[in-house]
Amino acid sequence: MSDDAKITPCLWFDTNAEEAAEFYISVFGAGAIVDVTRNGPDGPGPEGSVLAMTFEVAGQRFQAINGGPVFPFTEAISMSVACRNQAEVDHYWNALLDGGGKESQCGWLKDRFGLSWQIVPEALPRLLKQGDKAQSARVMQAMMQMVKLDVAKLEAAYHGQ
């Protein structure tokens, strides 16, 4: 990550920021815990527990705090994962659902921490942009019927099959 980066997403967890960071690092296979601030004897949480932390996943830096249950995640914010192919879609979809995640629709899911993710094959925006209006409409209609996105079905819709 560039030292010039000015914007870092901050994720608000109840009490499990460290567990979530370790989970995300394991899912994407690249990353690290950068910094951890733990509660002292007078902190808002139990002494020694994580108050705030910084971690990196696949080159993206995140901050995380254990702020309690006041502000749970909603779909208003999601992490979008660009996938080269169906194998990557399947990998990230299955990994992020592991341990209690919930499927949604159109390539969206919530992981076990309640954070929303969009698992998007590169084929989707390409197929929506490159064709005529009828092709784009068929791709959109096919996507709207899916839970996990299926590249072969999107391509078939594009070709009118």
N, C-alpha and C positions, 0 to 999 in steps of 0.2 A: 504494500500500500504506500502511496506517495506521502511523504512528510508534509505536503501541502494540503492534504485533505482537510476540509473544513466541516463537513457534515458526517456525523456518526449516528446511526440509529441507536436509540436507547430503549431497551425492552424492560418493562416493569413486570416483575414476577412477584408472586406471593412470598414464598420462602425458598424456592428451588432454582435460583439463577445459576448456581454453579453446576447443578445436575443438568440443566438445560444446555449450558455452554458445552459441557463435555459430550452430551448427546449430539449436538449439531456438528461438533468437530469430528465425531466418529462417523456420522452420516456422510459428510462431504469428504472425509479422508485427508483434509488439509486444513490446518489451523493450529491455534494454540491459545492458551490462557495467557494474556499479556500482563495483567495486573489485577490484584485482589485487595480490597480494603475490607477488613473484618471488624465486626463490632467489638468495642472494648467493654469494660464493666458498666459504663454508663450509656451504651448505645441503645438504639431503639429495638434491637433484636438480641437474642441470647449471645452472651460473650463468646467470641470465636467464630460465630456464624458470618456468612458473607453479607456485607452491607451493600457494596457496589463492586463491580468488576469490569474489566475490559477483556474482550476476547476477539479472535480473528477466525473467520471461516472462509476458505476459498478466496483469500485476498480481501475480504470485506471486514472491516473492523466494526464491532458492536460494543456498546456499553450495556450493562445489565444491572438492575438494582432489585433488591428484595424489599419491596415497599408495602407488603401486606396485601390483603384481598380487596382493597378499595377500588382498584382500576383493572378489571380483567381485560384480556385481549378481546377484540371484536374483528369482524371481517373488514372493518374500515381501513385497516392496515394489514397488508400481507407481504410475504416474501415471494418473489417470482423467480423461479429457477428455469433458465433456458437450457433445454436438453437437445443434444445433437440428433438423437434417434430414439426409437422405442425402448431399447435396452436401458438408456439413461432414464427415460420416463418411468419405466418399471422399477428400476433401482431406487430412485428418490421417492417415488410414491410408496413403495413397500416399506422402506426404511423410516420415513417420516410418520407412517401410520403405526409402526411398531410400538408396542407398550401402551396402547389405548387411544391412538388417534382416531379421528372420525372422517370418513369420506363425505364430500359434499357433491358438487356437480361441476361440469365444465372444466375439469382439471384442478379443482380446488379441494383442499383438505385442511383439517385442523390437527396439529400434532398433539401429543399427550399433555403438553403444557398449555394448550389452547391457542397457540399461535397459528394463524392462517398462512397457507402456502398455495401458490399456483405452480403447478408442474406443467410446463409448456414446451412441447416439441417445437424446434425451429421451423418445422413444416407448417405449423398453423399460421403465423403471420405471413409467411411466404405465399401460401395458397390463398389467403384472403386478399393479398395485394396484387398478385400477378395475373389473375384471370379476369374474365369479364364479370358483369354483375350477376349473371345466373350462376356461374361457377362459385363466386364468393358466397352467394346466398345458400347454395347447397352445402358448402363447407360449414358455414355458420349454423345451418339447421342441423347438420350431423353433430357438430360440437355440442349444441344445446341438448342433445339426447344422451350425451355421454357423462359418465362419472369420471373415470380416469380416461384421459385422451388416448385415442388409438390412431396412430399415424396412418396405418393401412386403410382404415375406414375414412379418414379425412381425405386421403388421396383418391379413394374410390368415389367419394362424393364429388370431389373436384372434377373428375372425369365422367360424372353422370352415371356411375355404376351402382 
